[in-house]
Amino acid sequence: MTNIIIQLSKYLIIVLMAVYTFSCFSIFTRNYEDEEKRVLIRQDVLLFLIQFVAFGTMYLATEDMRILFLYAALAVVLLAVILLYNLIYPNVSRLVVNNMCMLITAGMIMITRLSADNPSPYGSAIRQLIFVVLGITFGLVVPVLIRKLTFLDKWTYVYAAVGGAALLAVALFAPKSGGANLGFEIAGINVQPSEFVKILFVFYVAASLNKSREFKNVVVTTAVAAAHVLILVISTDLGAALIFFVVYLVMLYVATRQPLYAAAGLGAGALAAVAGYHLFSHIKVRVEAWQDPIGTYSGSGYQVAQSLFAIGTGSWFGTGLFQGQPDTIPVAETDFIFSAITEEMGVIFSLCIILICVSCYVMFLNIAMELHNRFYKYVALGLGTCYIFQVFLQIGGVTKFIPSTGMTLPFVSYGGSSMLSTMIMFGIIQGLYILREDEEEKLEKERESRDGLGRTTPRKTRKAPKSGPKFEEVPRQRTRKKQRTHSK
């Protein structure tokens, strides 16, 4: 009977996840605030149902009471997140909050399942939950700082100096881990500074390009950005170097609208990739594993091959929780968690995770387009690009679409640095969303004041233009159309 329940549960989880994912995009078509609230409440219900079914299934498979305690703790933490964001920030983007909670849930489910077979059972799951609580604390404080600190665009070279010094310290003093200098171990916890420096890097580039987009300043900004990337290459932290490079290229092109800069950047990146392949044996090993993981199965291709076996075993609907062998995938909790999720929860569930990440990125771009302050526009664009490109690198690596870079899947993979830095990024985005709401409320009050002085009839609601607005000059257009219902 237990096996039947476990097999049925995987289909129920997939259906709940598919409905949740559909609502992530259907909410953009809602014209009234009441309709949006109903969709968001439905998402919350689906979120907690998925938790209940998944952790209930794992309890039936193991009969271990510790799983129920983890479930209760996770449910309480995420319920507190949703309520606190609504109480402290009424204008917060509920969609981003819900997506954040869903990704954390998916990660906690798989980390709990994987840590059951560890020498210290569920130790990783407990630590990850602690990281979630710490991250949420930062995530709740950051929006206040973004709203109150009006001088963030003035610290251009402070961001560059602090970020460059942190990366240089890692390159010079950090021990090797997996062939790369990644970070330091503090009180038994691995701290990876590059996860936090990428936020400082985005702020530096945004502040510099906001100050001036003339050729001279572009050259200086490019030199500083190249120094960051070069330090990461020396540390052989190639995944982070690639993220820094792509983020800078996107921000530069959007700010200057010069195709020549983009072409020159792509050309320089291609040359750097070829040079890196010949200079670093670490890169050669990963490229060989990518080209033929089966042929190099006994060596460098073992990780990628096991990842592909897991994805193929899971197929569309997965084997079911505790019915597969995701623990045979090397570093499954961090670098290859997407493969572990696919094996036991199915390709459909994994595709839903990708779409949820995409919906977050769409929201980030929407916020960037509607902000009046150019500095904050660039910040939102840079953080959004940083987030979605890291998702691409992680999933592309484990599916053999690109060579593996060892990146984590934000909010899903195990890791304190990844969790905290991503939570700070989302907190900044929420702060920018609140700033946008403040801007709009101010404009509406000014409009009402003008209408009251110069008009005798109420002004009609202005329709949004059909064509998409340009990134630089953006008319007022809401992501969420708040309209009042009229009685007939």
C-alpha positions in Angstrom: 0.0 0.0 0.0 2.9 2.4 0.8 4.5 1.8 -2.6 1.2 2.6 -4.3 0.8 5.9 -2.3 4.4 6.9 -3.1 3.9 6.2 -6.9 0.6 8.2 -6.9 2.2 11.0 -4.9 4.7 11.9 -7.7 1.8 12.5 -10.1 0.0 14.7 -7.6 3.2 16.7 -7.0 3.7 17.2 -10.7 0.1 18.4 -11.2 0.3 20.8 -8.3 3.6 22.1 -9.6 2.3 22.5 -13.2 -0.7 24.5 -11.9 1.5 26.7 -9.8 3.8 27.3 -12.8 0.9 28.2 -15.1 -0.3 30.8 -12.6 3.2 32.4 -12.6 2.5 33.6 -16.2 -1.3 33.9 -16.1 -1.0 36.6 -13.4 0.5 39.0 -16.0 -2.9 38.8 -17.9 -5.0 39.8 -14.9 -6.6 43.3 -15.2 -7.9 43.7 -11.7 -6.1 43.7 -8.4 -8.7 41.3 -6.8 -8.0 38.8 -9.6 -4.3 38.9 -8.9 -4.8 38.4 -5.2 -6.8 35.3 -5.8 -4.1 33.9 -8.1 -1.4 34.7 -5.5 -3.4 33.0 -2.7 -3.9 30.0 -4.9 -0.1 29.9 -5.3 0.4 29.9 -1.6 -2.1 27.0 -1.2 -0.3 25.0 -3.9 3.1 25.7 -2.3 2.0 24.2 1.0 0.2 21.3 -0.6 3.4 20.3 -2.4 5.3 20.5 0.8 2.7 18.3 2.6 2.6 15.7 -0.1 6.4 15.5 -0.6 7.4 15.3 3.0 4.5 13.0 3.8 5.7 10.7 1.0 9.3 10.7 2.4 8.0 9.9 5.9 6.0 6.9 4.5 9.1 5.7 2.7 11.4 6.0 5.8 9.1 6.2 8.8 11.6 8.7 10.2 10.0 11.3 12.5 12.8 13.7 11.8 11.3 14.3 8.3 8.1 15.5 9.9 10.0 17.9 12.1 11.8 19.3 9.1 8.5 19.7 7.3 7.0 21.6 10.2 10.0 23.9 10.5 10.1 24.6 6.8 6.3 25.3 6.7 6.5 27.7 9.6 9.5 29.5 8.1 8.0 30.0 4.7 4.6 31.0 6.2 6.4 33.6 8.3 8.2 34.8 5.1 5.0 35.4 3.3 3.2 37.1 6.2 6.2 39.3 7.1 6.7 40.6 3.6 3.0 41.4 3.4 3.0 43.1 6.8 6.3 45.1 6.5 6.1 45.9 2.8 2.5 46.1 1.5 3.7 47.1 -2.0 6.1 44.1 -2.3 6.0 41.9 -5.4 4.1 38.8 -4.1 4.9 36.9 -7.2 8.6 37.1 -6.5 8.1 36.1 -2.9 6.0 33.1 -3.8 8.5 32.0 -6.5 11.4 32.4 -4.0 9.5 30.1 -1.5 8.7 27.6 -4.2 12.3 27.3 -5.2 13.4 26.9 -1.6 10.8 24.2 -1.1 12.0 22.2 -4.2 15.6 22.4 -2.9 14.7 21.5 0.7 12.7 18.4 -0.5 15.6 17.1 -2.4 18.3 18.0 0.1 16.2 16.3 2.8 16.0 13.2 0.6 19.7 13.2 -0.2 20.8 13.9 3.4 18.9 10.9 4.7 21.7 8.6 3.6 24.5 10.8 5.0 26.7 9.7 7.9 24.9 12.4 9.9 21.3 12.0 8.6 19.5 15.2 7.7 22.5 17.4 8.8 22.6 19.1 5.4 18.9 19.8 5.5 19.0 21.3 8.9 22.0 23.5 7.9 20.2 24.6 4.7 17.1 25.6 6.8 19.4 27.7 9.0 20.8 29.3 5.9 17.2 30.0 4.7 16.4 31.8 8.0 19.6 33.9 7.8 18.9 34.7 4.2 15.4 35.8 5.0 16.6 38.1 7.7 18.8 39.8 5.2 16.1 39.8 2.6 13.7 41.6 4.9 16.3 44.3 5.9 17.7 45.0 2.4 14.5 46.7 0.9 14.5 49.2 3.8 18.1 50.1 3.0 17.4 50.4 -0.7 14.5 52.7 0.1 16.4 54.9 2.6 19.9 55.1 1.2 19.8 57.6 -1.6 23.6 57.9 -2.1 24.2 54.3 -3.4 25.1 55.7 -6.9 27.9 57.7 -5.4 30.1 54.8 -4.2 31.4 53.8 -7.6 34.9 53.0 -6.7 34.1 51.8 -3.2 32.2 48.9 -4.8 35.2 48.2 -7.2 37.8 48.4 -4.4 36.0 46.1 -1.9 35.0 43.6 -4.6 38.4 43.4 -6.1 40.2 43.1 -2.7 37.9 40.2 -1.8 38.5 38.3 -5.0 42.3 39.0 -4.8 42.3 37.6 -1.2 40.6 34.4 -2.5 43.1 34.1 -5.4 46.1 34.5 -3.1 45.2 32.8 0.2 42.2 30.4 -0.4 42.9 26.7 -0.5 42.3 24.7 -3.6 38.9 23.0 -3.9 38.1 21.0 -7.0 41.0 22.6 -8.8 39.9 26.2 -8.0 40.3 28.8 -5.3 36.8 29.4 -4.3 36.7 30.6 -0.7 37.5 30.1 3.0 36.1 27.8 5.7 34.9 29.8 8.7 33.5 27.9 11.7 33.0 24.9 9.6 31.1 26.8 6.9 32.5 27.4 3.5 32.2 31.1 2.5 32.5 31.9 -1.2 33.2 35.7 -1.6 32.5 35.7 -5.3 28.8 35.1 -4.6 28.6 38.5 -2.8 31.1 40.3 -5.0 28.9 39.8 -8.0 26.4 42.1 -6.3 29.0 44.8 -5.7 30.2 44.3 -9.3 26.7 45.1 -10.6 26.5 48.2 -8.4 29.9 49.4 -9.6 29.0 49.0 -13.3 25.6 50.6 -12.8 27.1 53.6 -10.9 29.9 54.1 -13.4 27.7 53.9 -16.5 25.1 56.1 -14.8 27.8 58.8 -14.2 29.0 58.9 -17.8 28.6 56.8 -20.9 31.3 58.6 -22.8 34.1 56.6 -24.4 36.7 57.5 -21.8 34.6 56.3 -18.9 33.6 53.2 -20.8 37.3 52.3 -21.2 37.9 52.8 -17.5 34.8 50.8 -16.5 35.9 48.0 -18.9 39.4 47.9 -17.4 38.1 47.6 -13.9 35.6 44.9 -15.0 38.3 43.0 -16.8 40.4 43.1 -13.7 37.6 41.4 -11.7 37.3 38.7 -14.4 41.1 38.2 -14.7 41.4 37.6 -10.9 38.6 35.0 -11.1 40.4 33.3 -14.0 43.6 33.2 -12.0 41.6 31.6 -9.2 40.2 29.2 -12.0 36.7 30.1 -10.8 35.6 30.0 -14.4 31.9 29.9 -13.8 31.9 33.1 -11.8 34.3 34.8 -14.3 31.8 33.9 -17.1 28.9 35.4 -15.1 30.9 38.7 -14.5 31.8 38.9 -18.1 28.2 38.4 -19.5 26.6 40.7 -16.9 29.0 43.5 -17.8 28.5 43.0 -21.5 24.7 43.1 -21.2 24.8 46.2 -19.0 27.2 48.0 -21.3 25.2 47.3 -24.4 21.9 48.4 -22.8 23.5 51.6 -21.4 25.3 52.6 -24.5 23.3 51.0 -27.3 26.5 50.5 -29.2 26.6 47.2 -31.2 30.4 47.7 -31.7 31.0 47.4 -27.9 29.0 44.1 -27.8 30.8 42.7 -30.8 34.2 43.7 -29.4 33.2 42.1 -26.1 32.1 38.8 -27.7 35.3 38.7 -29.7 37.5 39.3 -26.7 35.5 36.7 -24.8 36.0 34.1 -27.5 39.8 34.7 -27.6 40.0 34.5 -23.8 38.1 31.2 -23.9 40.6 29.7 -26.4 43.5 31.0 -24.4 42.1 29.6 -21.2 41.6 26.2 -22.8 45.3 26.0 -23.7 46.6 27.6 -20.4 44.6 25.7 -17.8 44.4 21.9 -17.6 41.3 22.4 -15.4 39.4 23.7 -18.4 40.7 20.9 -20.7 39.4 18.3 -18.3 35.9 19.8 -18.3 35.7 20.2 -22.0 36.8 16.6 -22.5 34.1 15.5 -20.1 31.5 17.6 -22.0 32.6 16.2 -25.4 32.5 12.6 -24.5 31.3 11.8 -20.9 30.9 8.1 -21.6 34.3 7.7 -23.2 35.9 9.4 -20.1 33.5 7.7 -17.7 36.3 6.3 -15.5 37.9 9.8 -15.2 36.7 13.3 -15.8 33.4 12.3 -17.4 32.0 10.4 -14.4 30.0 13.3 -13.0 28.4 14.3 -16.3 27.7 10.7 -17.2 26.0 10.0 -13.9 24.0 13.2 -14.3 22.7 12.1 -17.7 21.9 8.6 -16.4 19.8 10.1 -13.6 17.9 12.4 -16.0 17.3 9.5 -18.3 16.1 7.2 -15.5 13.7 9.8 -14.2 12.1 10.5 -17.6 8.9 12.6 -17.6 7.4 11.6 -14.3 10.4 10.5 -12.2 10.9 7.4 -10.1 9.3 8.8 -7.0 10.9 10.1 -3.8 13.2 7.5 -2.3 12.6 5.2 -5.3 15.7 6.3 -7.3 19.5 6.5 -6.7 20.3 10.3 -6.9 22.9 9.8 -4.1 25.1 8.1 -6.7 25.5 11.5 -8.5 28.7 13.2 -7.3 28.0 16.5 -5.3 24.3 16.0 -5.9 23.3 18.5 -3.2 25.2 21.4 -4.8 26.4 21.2 -8.4 24.1 18.5 -9.7 20.9 19.0 -7.7 18.9 19.5 -10.9 19.8 16.0 -12.0 18.8 14.6 -8.6 15.4 16.4 -8.8 14.8 15.2 -12.3 15.5 11.5 -11.4 13.0 11.3 -8.6 10.5 14.0 -9.4 10.6 13.9 -13.2 11.4 16.1 -16.2 8.1 17.9 -16.0 8.7 19.0 -12.5 12.2 20.2 -13.5 10.9 22.1 -16.5 8.5 23.8 -14.1 11.5 24.9 -12.0 13.1 26.4 -15.1 9.9 28.3 -15.9 9.6 29.7 -12.4 13.1 31.0 -12.7 12.2 32.6 -16.0 9.1 34.2 -14.5 11.4 35.8 -11.9 13.6 37.1 -14.6 10.7 38.6 -16.5 9.6 40.4 -13.4 13.1 41.7 -12.9 13.1 43.1 -16.4 9.7 44.6 -16.0 10.8 46.4 -12.8 14.0 47.7 -14.6 12.0 49.0 -17.5 9.5 51.0 -15.4 12.0 52.6 -13.0 12.7 56.3 -13.7 16.1 56.3 -12.0 18.7 55.2 -14.5 21.1 53.8 -11.8 18.4 51.6 -10.4 17.4 50.5 -13.9 20.9 49.2 -14.5 21.0 47.5 -11.1 17.8 45.7 -11.7 19.0 44.6 -15.2 22.4 43.5 -13.9 21.0 41.5 -11.0 18.4 39.9 -13.2 21.0 38.9 -15.8 23.3 37.6 -13.1 20.5 35.4 -11.7 19.2 34.0 -15.0 22.7 33.3 -16.4 23.7 31.4 -13.3 20.5 29.3 -13.7 21.5 28.7 -17.4 25.1 27.7 -16.5 24.0 25.3 -13.8 21.3 23.5 -15.8 23.3 23.7 -19.0 26.2 22.0 -17.4 24.3 19.1 -15.8 22.4 18.4 -19.1 25.6 18.5 -21.2 24.4 21.5 -23.1 27.6 23.3 -22.1 30.7 22.3 -20.2 30.0 22.0 -16.5 31.1 25.2 -14.6 30.3 24.0 -11.0 27.7 26.7 -10.4 24.9 26.2 -7.9 21.2 26.6 -8.7 20.0 29.7 -6.8 17.7 28.9 -3.8 17.7 25.2 -4.8 21.2 24.0 -4.3 22.7 23.4 -0.9 25.1 26.2 0.3 25.1 29.2 2.6 26.9 31.7 0.4 24.6 30.9 -2.5 21.5 31.2 -0.4 22.5 34.4 1.3 23.7 36.2 -1.8 20.6 35.2 -3.8 18.4 36.3 -0.9 20.2 39.7 -0.9 19.7 40.0 -4.7 16.0 39.3 -4.3 15.8 41.8 -1.4 17.4 44.5 -3.6 14.9 43.7 -6.4 12.0 44.0 -3.9 13.4 47.3 -2.7 13.5 48.6 -6.3 9.9 47.3 -6.8 8.8 49.3 -3.7 10.7 52.4 -5.1 8.8 52.0 -8.3 5.5 51.8 -6.4 6.5 55.0 -4.5 7.3 56.7 -7.8 3.9 55.8 -9.2 2.0 56.8 -6.1 3.7 60.2 -6.2 2.9 60.7 -9.9 -0.7 59.7 -9.3 -1.0 62.3 -6.5 0.5 65.0 -8.7 -1.9 64.0 -11.5 -4.9 64.1 -9.2 -3.8 67.5 -7.9 -3.5 68.9 -11.4 -6.8 67.3 -12.4 -8.5 68.8 -9.4 -7.2 72.3 -10.2 -7.6 72.3 -14.0 -10.4 69.8 -14.8 -14.1 69.7 -14.1 -14.6 66.1 -15.3 -12.7 63.0 -14.2 -9.9 61.9 -16.3 -10.2 58.7 -18.3 -7.8 55.8 -17.5 -4.9 55.9 -19.9 -4.3 52.7 -21.8 -0.9 51.3 -22.0 0.8 51.6 -25.4 0.7 48.4 -27.5 4.3 48.6 -28.6 7.0 47.8 -26.0 8.7 50.8 -24.4 12.4 51.4 -24.9 14.7 50.7 -22.0 15.9 54.3 -21.5 12.8 56.3 -22.0 9.9 54.5 -20.3 6.4 55.9 -19.9 4.5 55.1 -16.8 3.1 51.6 -17.3 2.3 49.3 -14.4 3.2 45.7 -14.2 0.1 45.1 -12.2 -2.9 47.1 -13.5 -4.8 48.3 -10.4 -8.3 49.2 -11.5 -11.5 49.6 -9.5 -14.5 47.5 -10.4 -17.5 49.6 -11.4 -21.0 48.6 -10.3 -23.4 48.4 -13.1 
